[in-house]
Amino acid sequence: MASLKALKIRIGSVKSTQKITKAMKTVAAAKLRRAQDAAVAARPYAQRLEAVMASLASKVTVSASSPKLLSGTGRDQVHLLVVATSERGLAGGFNTNIVRLARRTAEELIAQGKTVRFYLVGRKARVLNRFFPGMIHFDRDMSALRAPAFGEAQALAQDLIARFEAGEFDVAHLFYSTFQSALVQEPSVQQIIPVPLTASAAPASDAAVEYEPDEEAILAELLPRNIAIQLYRAMLENNAGFYGAQMTAMDNATRNAGDMIKRLSIQYNRARQAAITTELVEIISGAEAL
């Protein structure tokens, strides 16, 4: 059995930890509301723009002059997995779930004979180095950002487009976590390059699309913007999901610390009573001996 001093030190240590987890829960809860509002506000525009681009992709006539971001390269061999995670941990399985989905997708593509490369956004995605050494082609540290910024999403989009035009990959998939509630964050994957043609975007008729001022100018503006918007949305969803997951994790940690303090206190009191009983027995035995 541990000594009284050791138990007292351990109880004090757990109490200090409980104060930290409780403070982290409070901070996460305070930041969650603003992050949640930003993520929810960005969804309608991002979803509508994605639907518009998918509709255009379903109507475009593939030719040598067609934008590659819309029609693709004509190949499906090299896949770039853009894995977006948070910069910090202590958020339960938030980052692990995103990485797990990326790993599963990569393994499926490799099994199909495809070439897989990784584009990491966030320090917690670096764990993929252990599973896919030599496949990490870019690692961006976002720790300098206090909150998601559209300018950063634009820079990432420009870098991805430059790599695509240079022929480094044929298809790009974005991995992030969709915020649903403080308790639920769903890992998601979305194809961002080229624009995917989904079943819901299939043309219902043969109606022609009219462009104003012209097709080339419109697509030159919309295609890069769509990629930046989808990246920005992923960053906002991740930000809200991270604070929700951290709040839940710190709440659980605070409760677990409270339970541990109760158990250690009971153990401490029993050990103290046993020590007092032993001292009384020794005193009585000494008195009787006299």
N, C-alpha and C positions, 0 to 999 in steps of 0.2 A: 504494500500500500504506500502511495506517495506521502511524503511528509507534509505537515501542516504548512510549512513555509512554501514548499513547491506548489501546493494546491492554491494557496493565496496568490502567488505570483501568476499562476495560470488563469485564475479567475480575473485578475486585473488585466491580463493580456487580452482575454476574450472580450471584456468590457470595452477596452480601447478599440478593438476591431469592430465591435458593434456600433460604436459612435461613428466610425469612419463609414461603414456601410449605410448607416442611417442618413448621414450627411450626403453621401453619393446618391442615394435614392431621392432625397429632397431636391438636389440639383437637377437630376435627370427628369424628375416630374415637372420641374419649373420650365425646363427647355423643351419638353415634349410637346406642349401645347402649340408653341410657335412653329416647331418643326412639322407637326402634324398639319397645321393650317397651310403651310407652304406646300407640302406634298399634295394635299387634296386640291389646292387651288391650281396646281400645275397639271393635273391629270386631264381635264377636258381638252385643253389646247393640244397637249402632246398626243392624246388619243385621236383627236380629230385630224391633226396633221398626218399622223401615221396612216389613218384611213384614206385620206386624200392621196397620199403618195402610193398606197397600195392600189387604189383605183386607177391612178395614172399608169402604174406598172402593168395593169391588166389590159390597158388599151394601147400601149406603146407598140410600135412596129420595130422589131429588132433589126438594126442595120449597122453599118460601120460607123455612121455618124451619131448613133444613139448614145446618150450619156452612160458611161459604165456603171455609175452609181445606181442607175435605174434598171438597166438591162443586164448588168453583170459582165464578167469576162468571157462567158461561154464555157467556163470550166468550173469544177466543183472538187478540186483536189486539195488545196491548201486552205485550212480553216484557222482563223484567228479567234481565240476565245478571250474576250475582254472581261476580266473578272474584277468587279468593283466591290470592295469591302470597306469597313471602317478603319480608322487609324489606330484605334484603341480597343482594348479588350474589356474584360469584366462585364460581359453582356450575355452570359449564358452561351447558347449554341448559335447565336446570330451569325457570326462570321463562319463558323464551322459548317452550317447548312449551305451557305453560298458556295463555299469551296467544295463541299461534297457533291453538289449538283454539277459544278464545273468538271470535277474529276470523273464523274459518271459519264458525262457527255463526251469528254476527251477519250475515255476508254472505248466508248461505242464507236467513235469516229476512227480511232486507230484500228479497231477490229475490222472496220470496213475498208481498210487500206488507205485511209486519208492521212495527210500530213497535218499535224496539229502544232500550233504555236500559241503562246500565251502573252497577253498584254495586261499587266497587273496595275490596278488603280487602288491604292490603299495598302498599308504595311501588312495588314493581317492576311493578305492574299499571298504573301511570300512563302507561306508554308508549302505551296505547290512546288517550290524548288526541290523539296525532298522526294516528291513523287514523280516529277517530270524534269530531271536535270537536263540542261542543255536546250530545253524548249521555251525558256523564258526569254522573249525578245525585247521586252520593255517593262520597266518597273518605275511607276511614278509615285513619288511621295507627296501626299496631300496634307501633311501634318501642319503646314504653314497656314492653312485655311481654317478660320474659326467657324465658318459656315459655308455651305455649298455656294459657289459663285458661277454665274452663267459665263463669265469670261474664261474661267478655267475649263468649262465644258466646251467652249468654242475652240480653245487651244488643243484640247484632246481630239476634237472632231477634225481639225485641220491636220493634225499629225496622222490620224487614221486615214484620212483621204489621201494624203501624200504617200503613205505606205501602200495604199491600194493602187494608186496610179503608177507607182514604181514596180508593181507586180509582186509584192511580197506575200500577198494572200489573195484568195478568190472570194471567200465568204467570211464575214465577221459576225460573231454572236456576242451579245451583251448579257452578263450575269449580274444580278443584283437581288435585293429582297424587297418585295412589295409590302408596304405597311397596311395592315388591316386593323389592328388594335394593339394596345400595349402588351397584350398576351400573345398575339398571333402576328408573325411576320413570315410571309411565304416566299421562299427562294424562287426566282423567275429567270427565264432565259428568253431573249428576244433577238431575232436577226435584224441587224441594222445596215449591213452592206452585203449585197445590193438590196434594194427595197424588196421585201418578200411579197409574193403574190399569194394571198390567203384566199380560202374558199369564199369568205364573206365579201371579198373585194372583187370577185368575178363579175364581169360586166353583165348586167341584166338585159342589155340591148346593144345594138351596133351603133348607138348614137356617137357622133364624133365629138371630140373635145376641142373647144376653141380657146386659143391662148391670146392674151392681150398683155403686153405688146406683141410678143412672139414666143414660140415654144422654147427656143434656146435660152432666152433671157430669163424666162420664168423658172425653168428647171435649174439653171445655173445658180439661182438664188434659193430655191426651195430645197433642193437635195442636200446641200451642206447644212442648211438651217435645220432640216429634219434630224440629221445625225446629232447635231449639237443639242437640240431640244430633247431627244431621247436620252442622251447622256446626262443632261441636266436633271431630267425627271428621275433617272436612276439614282443620282446623287441625293436628291431631295427625299426619295423613298428610303434610301439607306440611312439618311440622317434621322428621319423620324423613327424608323425601325430600330436603329441603334439605341436611341434614348428610351424607347418603349421596352426593349429587351433588357437594357441596363437597369431601368427602374424595377422591373419584375425580378431580375436576378439579385439586386441589392436588397429588395424587400424579403426575398427568401433567405438571403444570407443573414439579415438582421434577425429574422425569426429563429433561424437555426442557432445563432449566437445566444439568443435568449434562452432557448432550450438547453444549450450546453452550460450556460451559467447556472441554471436551476440544478442540473445534475451535479455539477462541480460543487455547488453550495451544499447540497445534501451530503455529498461525500466528505466535504470539509467539516461539516457539523458532526457527522458520525465519527470521524477521526478525532475531532476535538473532545467529544464526549468520552471516547475510549481512552484518550490520554488522561482526562480528569479522573475517570474511574480508576485507572491504574495508579495514579498518584494517591488517591484516597485509600486504596487497598494497601499501598506501601506504608502510608502513615499509620493506619490502624494496626497493621502487622507489627510495625516498630513499637507502637505504644503497648501492645499486648506482650511483647517480648520483655519490656521493662517490668 
